[in-house]
């Protein structure tokens, strides 16, 4: 079942900025995943009766709220830690361990940053859910099924990463 929180998560995934299972080195998988999120987003927007685009929002109040929604999405997608860009950090971790007490401080600070970033992500999602709930009004508690999306001609099955090269040259 798809709820308003799923609408938010699909919207985030459709932004193609690292949220929702994208692989940094697989343009073919990422293109398929982007197409999936875009299609499901289109279907959910139809079902909920709310377009999440400045030109598609029908009421003044929702256009005003969408400005904060979009800013919150940008803020959420910008969240990262010092470790976010490392796919493999074995050598770096070994060097930090060799740094003794300063290395311990680095690791402790990194753990705090990770925890605070995770907390910030959850708080952003809470804010996005509250904004969507307000914009949806009496439609906020609706849920929809895969069959509802299928009736619109949308297959909600995510692409399987095993069907794509995950590391391209």
N, C-alpha and C positions, 0 to 999 in steps of 0.2 A: 504494500500500500504506500502511496505517495501522499505525504502531508506537506504543510507549508514549510517545515524545516527541510524537507527534500527539495522543495522549490529553491530554497536558498542555496543548498549544497550543489544542485545542478547548475544554478546560475554561476556560482563560484567556479565550478569545473569548466563551464563554457567560456570562461575568460582566458583559458589557455595560458595561465601564468603559474603553473606548478602545482595547483591544488587538484586533487582528484585522481592521482595515479599516473601522471605523466612520467615518461622516462627521459632523462636529459639527453640521451644520445640516440633516440629512435624517432626520427621525423615521420616515418611511415605509421608507426603505432600512434604517435601523438596526433597525427592528422585524423586517423580513424577515431580516436578518443574524442577529439574536438568535435567531429561530425556527430558522434553519439550524443555528447552533452548538448550540442546545439539543437538537435532534433528533439530530444526529451524535454529540453527547456521550452521549445516552441509548443509542444503538446501540453505541458503543464500550464503554461501561460494561457493557452486556450481554455483548458479545463477550469482553471481558477478565475478566468476572466480578468486577468491583470497582465498588462505588458510591462516588462521591466526595462524600459527604454524611454529616455526623455520625450521622444516624439510619439510614443505609444500610450502614454498615461493620460487617461481621460479627464480626471478631476484636478482642479487646482491644488487641493490639499495633498493629493498623492504626488503631484509634481514637486511640491515643496519637500515632502518626506523622502522622495526618491533622491533628492540632492544629498541628503544625509546617508541614505542607503548606499549610494554610489561611493561616497567618501569613506564609508565604513568598509566596503568591499576593498577599495584601494589600500586602506590601512591594513586589513586582514592579510591581503596578498603580499604586502611588503614585509610582513613579519619574518624574521630569520634569526639565526644564531651565528656565532663565529664558526660553527662547525657545519653549517647548512650546505656549503658548497663542496665539501669533501666527500667523495664517493668511497675512498679508502684512505684511512689516516693512520695505518700501522706504524710507519716510520715516525710520523709526527708524535704519536702517542708514546713511542719508545723514547724519543728525545725529551719529551715532557717528564716522563718517569725518571730519566737520568738527571733531571734538573733539581732533584731533591725537594726541599721544602717549598721552593718557588713553583716547582711542578705541581706539588700538592695544592698550592693556592690556585694555580691555573685550572686544575681539574675541579676543585670545589666551586670556583666562580663559574666555570662552564656548566656545572650541574644546576647552579642557581639560575643562570640565564635560561637554560633549557626549561626548567620548571616555570619560571615567570613567562616565558614565551608561550608555553602550553596553556597557562592560565589566561594569558591575553587572548589567545585564539578562541578559547571557550567563551570568554566575555564578549568578544566580537560577534561570535555566533549567536549569543543570547540577544545582543543588541539588534542584529539583523533579523532574528526571529520576531522580536517585538515590533520592529518597523514593518515587516511584512504583514504581521497580524493586524496592525493598525490600517495599513493600506487595503487589506482584503476585507476588513469590516466583518459583516455577517457571513462571509465565505471563509473565514479564517480556520474554522474547524473541519472543513471538508477534507476528505481523503479520496484518492483515486487509485485505481488498480492498473496493472499492466494491460488488462483487457480494455480499459478506457483509452489508453494510449494507442493500443492496436486498432481500435475503432476509428482513430484519426489517421491510421496508416503509419504509425510509428512503432518500430521495433525497439524495445527498451533494453535489449541484451547488450551489455558492454562488450567491446571487442576483447578478444583473448590475446594477451601479450605473447603467448606461445606461437601465435600465427604471424608474428612480425619479427624482423631482426631488431634486437634491442640495443645493439651496438653497431653503428654504421661508421664506415670510414669517411 
